[in-house]
Amino acid sequence: MKYQSVTNTSLRRKLKQNLSIKPQSSVQDYAEMQLNPNTGDCAMLDQGMCSIQLELGESYLSQTCRTYPRVINQTGNALEMTAQLSCPEVARLVLLDEQAMELVEVDLAHIGSVTYKHKAAAALDPNRPEFYFPEIRKMMEIMKYREFSVPHRLILLGVFCDNVNLLMDEKKYKELPHLCVQFQEEVSHNDELRSYNVYPLDPIFQLQYLNNYLMDILDDTIWNARYRECIHDYKQGMTRNGSSLEAIAGTYIHSYEHYYKPFMDQHAHVLENFILNHLYSRMLAEMHVNIPVFDSYQMLVAEFAMIKLHLIGIAAHHQQLTEELTVKLIQAYSKNYEHTALFLKNILDDFKKQGYHTLGYMSLLIKND
């Protein structure tokens, strides 16, 4: 192990204090670095800079640190690289660029040694669902259909994922290409799908469920300093007119209508980029490890709805919503939760426990008008 040969006494002591070997370690997953419990930062940071890289160079970084904030998935012979929004600069670049989620070809030879989040062999067997994943993935880019609002697109994605799930449950994999073609046609011409008003709406249910869930988990999950600031602003905003359900609901609806919606109408690409980044970095990879497509979709909706809830409360506090506030919240939220493997799984489990794991309930969490 390279760290055992470090001659710098101070750095060697710091490594020994903060590096812990995992109980069930392996060559690929041997140890982990402790995090500052107050800020969530790596213990090896010194005034915002990595002391390992400063003193020893990039070759001494772990695979995780060499790869971060990139997420690289391999599907068949294709490699796809996205980025984690927990990195402040990545969050700014990804969320604010209207074309940020357009895939481009790059030379991975310049990236160096990296860790793949997911690797899958080429899908050559038409009797296996993996064979059809490229077509499913292509239809998921419905999130780029800007003729519809972002919430409308997210509901349409849910309709598609629900239908994919039904065919997969019945092992009717060869019918998936026809479903993709048929759904594409219906999105273009089916008046019911194209009408946003047909999908159910209940902002009070949305507020109560999301806020109650968030308040129940905060004490055990909040550890990032910037996220703690966001939560403070959220709480202050939601209770600015009183703490009764009626008062909070009135604040929630007012803040949505006067701050959140006007901002997002002008900056729809922010949420579009957030959702597409989730799709490329997480949801598409989850299909290869047998997570049901509609389960992955529900976890995406949970993230979208939680981000929206936070921003509405923060906007109520500041009496406005800005690019800076939005990027700060999404970055801090991502940093606080993206490394907590059970966070989204627990939300999905709660959906199922409450009987909310249907497209109708997903619409209630997505829609506000």
C-alpha positions in Angstrom: 0.0 0.0 0.0 1.5 3.3 -1.1 0.4 5.2 2.0 2.5 3.0 4.2 5.7 4.3 2.5 4.9 8.0 3.0 7.9 9.7 4.6 6.2 13.0 5.5 5.6 12.4 9.2 2.7 14.8 9.6 0.9 13.5 6.5 1.6 9.9 7.5 0.0 10.5 10.9 -3.0 12.2 9.4 -3.5 9.3 7.0 -3.3 6.8 9.9 -5.8 8.7 11.9 -8.4 9.1 9.2 -8.1 6.0 7.0 -10.1 3.0 8.2 -9.9 -0.5 6.6 -13.3 -1.9 5.8 -14.4 -5.0 7.8 -15.0 -6.9 4.6 -12.3 -5.3 2.5 -11.2 -6.4 -1.0 -8.5 -5.2 -3.4 -11.0 -3.0 -5.1 -12.7 -1.8 -2.0 -10.1 -1.9 0.8 -10.5 1.2 3.0 -12.4 4.5 3.3 -11.4 8.0 4.4 -13.2 9.6 7.3 -15.3 12.6 6.7 -15.6 15.7 8.9 -18.8 15.2 10.8 -19.6 19.0 10.7 -19.0 19.8 7.1 -19.0 16.4 5.3 -15.6 17.3 3.8 -12.8 14.7 3.5 -10.5 14.8 6.5 -7.5 15.2 4.2 -8.6 18.6 2.9 -6.4 21.5 4.0 -7.9 24.9 3.3 -10.0 23.4 0.6 -7.1 21.6 -1.1 -6.3 17.8 -1.0 -3.2 17.4 1.1 -2.5 14.0 -0.5 -2.4 15.5 -4.0 -0.4 18.5 -2.9 2.2 16.5 -1.1 2.4 13.3 -3.1 0.8 13.9 -6.5 -2.2 12.5 -8.3 -0.7 8.9 -8.5 -1.4 8.6 -4.7 -5.1 9.4 -5.0 -7.6 6.6 -4.5 -9.6 5.3 -7.5 -12.6 7.2 -6.1 -10.8 10.5 -5.9 -9.2 10.0 -9.3 -12.6 9.5 -10.9 -14.7 12.0 -8.9 -16.7 13.9 -9.9 -17.0 11.8 -13.1 -19.4 8.9 -13.3 -18.5 6.4 -16.0 -20.9 3.7 -17.1 -20.1 1.0 -19.7 -22.9 -0.6 -21.6 -21.7 -3.1 -24.3 -18.9 -1.3 -26.2 -20.1 2.2 -25.3 -18.7 4.3 -22.4 -20.7 7.2 -21.1 -19.4 9.8 -18.7 -21.6 12.2 -16.6 -20.7 14.0 -13.5 -21.9 14.2 -9.8 -23.7 17.4 -8.9 -22.2 17.3 -5.4 -19.2 19.1 -6.9 -19.9 22.8 -6.8 -18.3 23.6 -10.2 -20.0 20.6 -11.9 -23.3 21.7 -10.5 -22.9 25.2 -11.9 -21.8 24.0 -15.3 -24.4 21.2 -15.6 -27.4 23.0 -14.3 -27.0 26.5 -15.9 -26.0 25.5 -19.5 -29.0 25.0 -21.8 -27.1 22.5 -23.8 -25.2 20.8 -21.0 -26.7 17.4 -21.4 -26.1 17.0 -25.1 -23.8 13.9 -25.4 -20.5 14.5 -27.1 -17.7 12.1 -28.0 -14.4 12.5 -26.1 -11.1 10.6 -25.9 -11.1 8.7 -22.6 -7.4 8.1 -23.0 -6.8 11.5 -21.5 -8.8 10.7 -18.4 -6.4 8.2 -16.9 -7.2 5.5 -14.3 -10.9 5.7 -13.4 -13.5 3.5 -11.7 -16.6 2.4 -13.6 -19.9 2.7 -11.7 -21.3 0.0 -13.9 -19.9 -2.3 -16.5 -22.1 -4.5 -18.7 -21.1 -6.9 -21.4 -22.4 -6.4 -24.9 -26.0 -7.4 -25.1 -26.1 -10.0 -28.0 -29.0 -12.2 -27.0 -32.4 -10.9 -28.2 -34.0 -13.2 -25.5 -32.5 -11.0 -22.8 -33.9 -7.6 -21.8 -30.4 -6.0 -22.1 -30.6 -6.4 -25.8 -33.3 -3.7 -25.9 -31.9 -1.2 -23.4 -30.5 1.1 -26.1 -34.0 1.6 -27.5 -35.5 2.1 -24.1 -32.7 4.6 -23.3 -33.4 6.5 -26.5 -37.1 6.9 -25.5 -36.1 8.2 -22.1 -34.8 11.2 -23.9 -38.4 12.4 -23.9 -37.0 14.6 -21.2 -35.6 16.8 -24.0 -39.0 17.4 -25.6 -39.2 21.1 -24.9 -42.7 21.4 -26.4 -43.9 20.1 -23.0 -43.1 21.5 -19.6 -40.5 19.7 -17.5 -43.2 18.3 -15.1 -45.3 17.1 -18.1 -42.2 15.4 -19.6 -41.5 13.7 -16.3 -45.0 12.3 -16.2 -44.8 11.1 -19.8 -41.5 9.4 -18.8 -43.5 7.7 -16.0 -46.1 6.4 -18.4 -43.4 5.0 -20.6 -41.5 3.3 -17.7 -44.8 1.9 -16.4 -45.4 0.2 -19.7 -41.8 -1.0 -20.0 -42.1 -2.5 -16.5 -45.3 -4.4 -17.5 -43.6 -6.1 -20.5 -40.5 -6.9 -18.4 -42.5 -8.4 -15.6 -44.1 -10.7 -18.2 -40.8 -11.3 -19.9 -42.1 -10.0 -23.2 -38.8 -8.5 -24.1 -39.3 -8.8 -27.9 -42.3 -6.5 -27.7 -40.2 -3.6 -26.2 -39.1 -2.2 -29.7 -42.8 -2.0 -30.7 -43.7 -0.3 -27.4 -41.0 2.3 -28.1 -42.3 3.1 -31.6 -45.9 3.1 -30.4 -45.2 5.4 -27.5 -43.3 7.8 -29.7 -46.3 8.0 -32.0 -48.7 8.5 -29.1 -46.7 11.3 -27.6 -47.0 13.1 -31.0 -50.7 12.5 -31.5 -52.5 11.2 -28.4 -54.5 14.1 -27.0 -54.8 12.6 -23.6 -51.1 12.1 -23.2 -50.4 15.6 -24.5 -52.9 17.3 -22.2 -51.2 18.2 -18.9 -54.6 18.8 -17.2 -55.6 15.2 -17.3 -53.0 14.2 -14.7 -54.0 14.3 -11.0 -53.1 17.3 -8.8 -53.0 17.8 -5.1 -50.4 20.3 -3.8 -51.5 19.9 -0.2 -51.0 16.1 -0.2 -47.6 16.8 -1.9 -46.6 19.3 0.7 -47.7 17.2 3.7 -46.0 14.0 2.5 -42.7 15.5 1.4 -42.3 17.8 4.3 -43.2 15.2 6.9 -40.8 12.7 5.3 -38.1 15.3 5.2 -38.5 16.4 8.8 -38.6 12.7 10.0 -35.2 11.9 8.4 -33.2 15.2 8.9 -31.8 14.5 12.4 -30.2 11.3 11.1 -29.1 12.3 7.7 -28.1 16.0 7.6 -24.3 16.4 7.9 -23.3 18.9 5.1 -22.7 22.5 6.3 -24.1 24.1 3.1 -27.1 21.8 3.1 -27.7 22.8 6.8 -27.9 26.4 5.6 -30.4 25.5 3.0 -32.6 23.6 5.5 -32.5 26.7 7.8 -33.7 28.9 4.9 -36.3 26.3 4.0 -37.7 26.1 7.5 -37.7 29.9 7.9 -39.5 30.3 4.5 -42.2 27.7 5.1 -43.1 29.1 8.6 -42.8 32.8 7.7 -46.6 33.2 7.9 -47.2 30.8 10.8 -46.6 27.1 11.6 -50.1 25.8 11.2 -50.8 23.5 8.3 -53.1 26.1 6.8 -50.4 28.8 7.0 -47.7 26.6 5.7 -49.9 25.5 2.8 -50.7 29.1 1.9 -47.0 30.0 2.0 -46.1 26.9 -0.2 -48.7 27.7 -2.8 -47.9 31.5 -2.8 -44.1 30.8 -3.1 -44.7 28.4 -5.9 -46.8 30.7 -7.9 -44.8 33.9 -7.3 -41.2 32.8 -7.1 -40.6 29.2 -8.1 -42.8 28.9 -11.2 -41.8 32.2 -12.8 -38.1 31.3 -12.3 -38.4 27.8 -13.7 -40.5 29.0 -16.6 -37.5 31.1 -17.6 -34.9 28.5 -16.6 -36.5 25.1 -17.4 -33.1 23.8 -18.5 -32.0 23.7 -14.9 -34.4 20.9 -13.9 -34.1 19.3 -17.4 -30.4 19.0 -16.9 -30.8 17.7 -13.3 -33.2 14.9 -14.5 -31.1 14.0 -17.6 -28.0 13.8 -15.4 -29.8 11.4 -13.1 -31.0 9.3 -16.0 -27.6 9.0 -17.6 -25.6 8.5 -14.4 -27.9 6.4 -12.4 -31.2 5.2 -13.8 -29.9 3.7 -17.0 -27.2 1.8 -15.1 -29.8 0.5 -12.7 -31.6 -1.4 -15.4 -28.4 -3.6 -15.8 -28.5 -4.7 -12.1 -32.2 -5.8 -12.3 -33.8 -2.8 -10.6 -37.3 -2.5 -12.0 -37.6 0.4 -14.4 -40.6 1.9 -12.6 -38.8 1.6 -9.2 -35.9 3.7 -10.7 -38.4 6.1 -12.1 -40.0 6.6 -8.6 -36.7 7.3 -7.1 -36.1 9.9 -9.8 -39.5 11.5 -9.0 -38.6 11.5 -5.3 -35.4 13.5 -6.0 -37.3 15.9 -8.3 -40.1 16.4 -5.8 -37.6 16.9 -2.9 -35.6 19.4 -4.8 -38.8 21.3 -5.7 -40.0 21.3 -2.1 -36.7 22.7 -0.8 -36.6 25.4 -3.5 -40.1 26.6 -2.8 -39.4 27.0 0.9 -36.0 28.7 0.2 -37.7 31.0 -2.3 -40.3 31.9 0.4 -37.5 32.9 2.7 -35.6 35.0 0.2 -38.8 36.3 -1.5 -37.2 35.2 -4.8 -35.5 32.3 -6.5 -32.2 32.9 -8.3 -29.6 30.8 -10.2 -27.3 31.0 -7.2 -29.9 29.8 -4.7 -30.9 26.9 -7.0 -27.4 25.7 -7.7 -26.5 25.9 -4.1 -29.5 23.8 -3.0 -29.0 21.1 -5.7 -25.3 20.9 -5.0 -25.7 20.7 -1.2 -28.6 18.3 -1.4 -26.6 16.0 -3.8 -23.6 16.1 -1.6 -25.6 15.3 1.5 -27.5 12.4 0.0 -25.8 11.0 -3.1 -23.2 9.0 -1.0 -25.9 7.6 1.3 -26.8 4.4 -0.5 -30.1 3.8 1.4 -31.6 7.3 1.0 -33.5 6.8 -2.2 -34.2 3.1 -1.4 -35.8 4.2 1.8 -38.1 6.7 0.0 -39.1 3.9 -2.5 -39.8 1.6 0.4 -42.0 4.3 2.0 -43.9 4.8 -1.2 -44.7 1.1 -1.3 -45.6 1.0 2.5 -48.0 3.9 2.1 -49.5 2.6 -1.2 -48.1 5.5 -3.2 -46.1 3.5 -5.7 -48.4 4.2 -8.7 -48.2 6.6 -11.6 -51.1 8.6 -10.1 -49.3 9.3 -6.9 -46.1 10.2 -8.8 -48.2 12.8 -10.6 -49.3 14.2 -7.3 -45.7 14.7 -6.3 -44.7 16.2 -9.6 -47.6 18.6 -10.4 -48.2 21.9 -8.6 -50.6 23.5 -11.2 
